[in-house]
């Protein structure tokens, strides 16, 4: 739940961003009127409007939406974890190495991760603990080839990674993998999302193509508890339980 002080701070940030937006609208109106009487003045006004947006309105809007989204993720994703940390920049706990090591985007699932200049992108990383298991999630964009159609895709979605206790034997690892395979269909049915998941000797990974944590914060309304408690991943609790269940199975 957002504290009153934090809510007031976010409201101030939203108002400053909207003030900048209204100034941009007025400059556009002035440029439109000037175009009928003085075209050089109209061009100058348009240029001033662009500079004002880049240096003021755009920065304030980005600052507000980032702060509001971080607060929303704390109130929704964060409540699923015993400890919680969020960063707009990704690539710390969920990395390219994490994705490749998981084997989720492999030939078995109809994909091949592309190498070279098309690097992966990670944003809005959250991390904490779930049932004493380190857990991290991030929005990811992964360049891959669809082996069925042959098309190059940029798969975007939430990537969840959990560290599991090491499987004590090949038999335990087999049970862990079988448990994950059985979960895949039921998770897709309950959540309604396309879900790729798998477990290894010391890890559990899950990817939801087409479903990310970051969402477009509306800037035209003041933030309130409703906006700051919108859950972008309502099935996250099921995903975390699946990871913990794989640990117990193996």
Secondary structure, DSSP 8 states (H G I E B T S, - for coil): ---HHHHHHHHHHHHHHHHHHHHHHHHHHHHHHHHHH-HHHHHHHHHHHHHHIIIIIHHHHHHHHHHHHHHHHHHHTGGGSSSEEEEEE--SSS-HHHHHHH-TTSGGGTEEE--TT---EEEEEEEEEETTEEEEEEEEEEEEEETTT--EEEEEEEEEEEE----SSHHHHHHHHHHHHHHHHHHHHHH-S--EEEE-SSEEEEEEET--S-----SSS---TTGGG--S-TTHHHHHHHHHHHHHH-
